[in-house]
């Protein structure tokens, strides 16, 4: 039986090129540097399935600012997607000299096509040299601070939002508090992502820096998250963090996931997956239209199978898109 769902969110790595060498991510080790051609992206975002339903696009990488036609792609999405609400750009904040121009030009795109929200997620995994060690390269923290200064100077003139994201891993979990305090002292929203393996995306399934393995590590991370949640400064929902803490203790995922039935991850090769944490290939947009790929993979039975495989996933999965009141009874919220 076919389902009546359509994709609302898409995660789109624009390139696997990256100027960082992060300890918990192996994207930078890939040598083929795949990128979808602009014409292939134009075909994707002109498909009726996408134009009529897509609300959120996450442009990521690698480092998306290394994609030469980034702004042309943003304009394409704004032009084609009738229900577009938000474009998020995940970035390491290194290219501090580029963000002012990017924000100014996207502002013109918003005025020309539609008034979508613009978000930047900036990675911060420690303070000073600790951040640089996780990023595997010198100078990243210095450049990130310059970028944050530029963002702050532009806030009164342009409509955009930005926040910090800390990826929890074995190499930096003791830095959680310093980064949290850094964000709070500067009035910058912050969230914490639990490091995960992904053969589809990060290529880090053999990376030993991911995940908390000892009880001491798990207890430390959980205690920090409980305190931050109680102080009310995190942007992901309290329901997500409550469930994450329980999962760290060994429980299953008990919150909804928009990618189970309304999301897509599109690899730079053109391969299409439900999300980057689910490695069952749906098809390839170079070989079939996204409408055909969706139709083939959108039976009720397939979606139920996907949800069963989500039980061990720590990802936030756009949890704020879900109705939190429908899941509070499951997790004691």
N, C-alpha and C positions, 0 to 999 in steps of 0.2 A: 504494500500500500504506500502510495506517495504521500509525503508530508506537504504541508502548505507553508513551510518556512522559507524565508529568503535571507541572503547574507546582509547583515547590518554593519559588520565590522570586518576590516581586512588589515592584516599585517603584511607589509610589503618591504622586504629588504631591497633597497635600490641598488646596492653594490655590496660585494664582500671585501672590497678594498678597505683597509683599516690602518691607521697610523699608530694604533696602540698594540700592545702585546700582552693582553690581560691574562692573569694567572688562571682564571676560571673559565676562559673562553678560548676556543681554538679556531675561530673563524679566520684569524690572521695567518694561520698555517696553511690555508688553502691557496693553491698556486694558480688556479684557473681564472680567478677574478671575474666570475660570471656576472653579467648584467643583461636584463631584458632591454631590447631595443625600444626606442620611443614609439615606433610604429606598432610594436607588440603591446605596449602599454595603452596606446590609443585604441587598439582593437578591444582590449580588456575593458576599459572604462567607457566604451561606447556601446557595450552589450546591454540590452534592455534589462536584464536581471540586475546588473550593477546600477545602472542609471536610475532605476525605479525604487531601489531599496537601500542602497549603501548610505550609512549615516556617519561612520567614523573610519578614518584611514590613518594607520600608524606607519610613517615612513622611517625606516631604520636601516641598519647595515649589518656588518661593517660600520663605517662612518658615512652617513648619508651626505654630508657636506663634500665628500670626495666624488660624488656623482655630478658631472659637469653641467647637466641640464636639469638640476633639481628644481629650479623655479618654473621651468617649462612644464615639468610633471605636476607640480602643485597647481598651475593654471589649468592644465588638462583636467585634473580631478574636479576643480571648482566649476569648470565649464560644463562638464558632463553629468555630474552626480546631483540630481534634482533635490534629494533629501539630505544632502551633506550638512552635518552639524559641526564636525570637528576634524581638524588635521593635527596630528601629533608628530613631532620630529624628535626621535631619540638621538642624542648626540653626546660626545664626550667633552664638548666645550672647549676643545683645543684651539680651534680657528677663530680666535677672538676678533680678528680684523674683518670677518665676513658677516657676523650676525646682524649688524646694523643695517647693511644693505639688504640682507635677506628679509628682515622684518619690514623694512620700508616697501620693498617690492611686493611682498605678500599682502600688505595693506592695500596696495593698488589693485591687486587681484580680487580681494574681498569686496572692494567698492565696485569693481567692474561686473562681478558675477553674482555673488551671494555672500551673506554675512555669516560665514562659518567662524567657529572659534579656532584660534591657533595656540597650540601648546608646545612647549619644549620640555623634554625630560632630560636632565643633565646627570651624568654619572658622577658620584662622589663616593669613594670607597675607603677613605682615610683622610687625614689632615697632613698637609705638607708632603714630606718624603714618603710617608706611609701610603698616601694615595698613588704617588709615582711608582712605588714598588709593586702595587697591585696592577697598575696599568702597564708595568714593564718597560717604561720609558721615562727619562727625566723631563721636567718642565711642565707636566700636565696640570699639576695643582696651580702653578703660577698662571697658566693660560686660562684655566677655569675661573679663577678669581677675577681676572680681567673681563671675562665674558659676563660674569655675574654683575660686575660694576656697569657694564654697558647695558645689560637688561634693566637694571634699576634706573638708569638715566633715561631709558626710553619709555618707561611705564606710563608716564603722564601724557605721552603723545600718540601712543599706539595701543590698540586692543590686542593683547596677547597675555598668556600666562606661562609661568615656568615653575618647575619644581625639581628637587634633587631626589635621586634614587640611589640607595645603597644596596649592593648585591652581597648578601650574607654568604660567606664562604669560610673554609677552614683557615685561609691565610689572613683574614681581616676581621673576624667576628668580634675580637676584643676592641676594635675601633668604633663599634656602633655608637657608644656614648659620646665620643668626641665629635663625630659627624652630626649626631642628633643635636648636640648643644650648639655646634657651629650654625646649623640651619635655624634653630630657634632664636639665637642671638641676632640673626640677620633677617628674621621674619620671612624666611623662605620655606614653603611647604616641603615636606620630606616624606618619603616612604621607604620601606624595606622589602626587598625581594629576596626570597629564599633561593639560593643557587640551585640550578637543576641541570641535568644532563639532557642533551638533545642531539641525536644523530642527524636529524633533519636540518637543524639550524646551526647550532654552535659547533658541531663536530667534536664534542667533548666527552663522549661516552666513556673514554678511558682516562679522563682527567681526574687525578686524585685530590684535587683542591676543592672539590664540590661536596657539599653536604656535611652535616654534623654527625660524627660517628661515635664519639664518646659521650657518656652521660653528663660529664662536666660541660662539654660544649653545648649540648642540648639544653641543659638547665640554665646556662648563662644567657643564651639567645632568648629563651622563653621568658626569663625574668626581665630582660630589657624590654621586650615587646609588650609585656603586661604593663610595665610602668609607663611607657610611651603612650600606650592606648588609653590609660587612665588619665593622662594629662591632656588628651584631646587635640594633639597637633598633627596627627597622621591624616593623610588624605584618602587612603583606601578605607573602606568601611570597617567599622568595629567587628562586624560579623566575619569578615575575611580574616582579621587578625585572631579573633577567638578560635576560629577553625584551624588556622595555621599553627597556633600553639598546641592545640590538641593533636594535630598531625605529627608535629615534632615528637610528641609523647607516644606516638604509635597508632593513633586513631586514623580512620579513613576520612577522606574529603566528604563533607556533608553540605556543601553549598553549591549553588547553581553555577553554570559555566556557559556563557553565551556562545563559545566556540563549539559546543556540542551540537548546536543546531542552527546557529545564525552567524557563524564566523568562518573566515578563510585565512590560511597562510599561503602566500604565493612566493615560492623560492625563485631566486634570480635565474635559475635554469628554465623556469616556466612550470615546474612541477607544482601541483596544487595539493594541499593538505588541509584537514580541518583546523589544525593548529600546529605550532612547532613542537609541541610535546607529544604529538600523536603521529606515528610514523607510517600510517597506512596511506599509500598514494591514491589520490582520487583521479588524477589525469594530468595532462600538460596543456597549457593554453597555446602552445605552438602547434599542437596537433588537433585540438578540438576547442570549440567556443566554451566560455565559462558557463553559459546556460546549459549546454549539453553535459558538461562535467557535473554540474550541480544536480541536474535531473537524474543522472545515472546513480548518484551517490546520496540521494535524499529520500530513501524509503524509511518508513517508521522503524522497521527492523534494524536498519543500519544505524540509525540515530540512537536506538536503545543500546546497541552494542558499544557505541562510542562512549555513552554515559557510564557504562560499566567499567570502562578502562580509565575513566577520570578519577577513580577513587584514590589513587596514590599521587595525584598531581598537586604540587604546592603553588602553582601559578595563580596570580590574582585574576586572570582571564576577564578583565573588564568587569569585575564584580559589581561596580557601581552602576552598571547598566541593568542589573537585575533588581527585582523588587525585594528589598531587604526584609520587608515585613513578612514575606512568604517563607523565609528560611529561618527566622529567629527561633521558632519553636524547636527546630532541629538541633540547634547548637546552644541553647540556653541563653539567648540574648533578649 
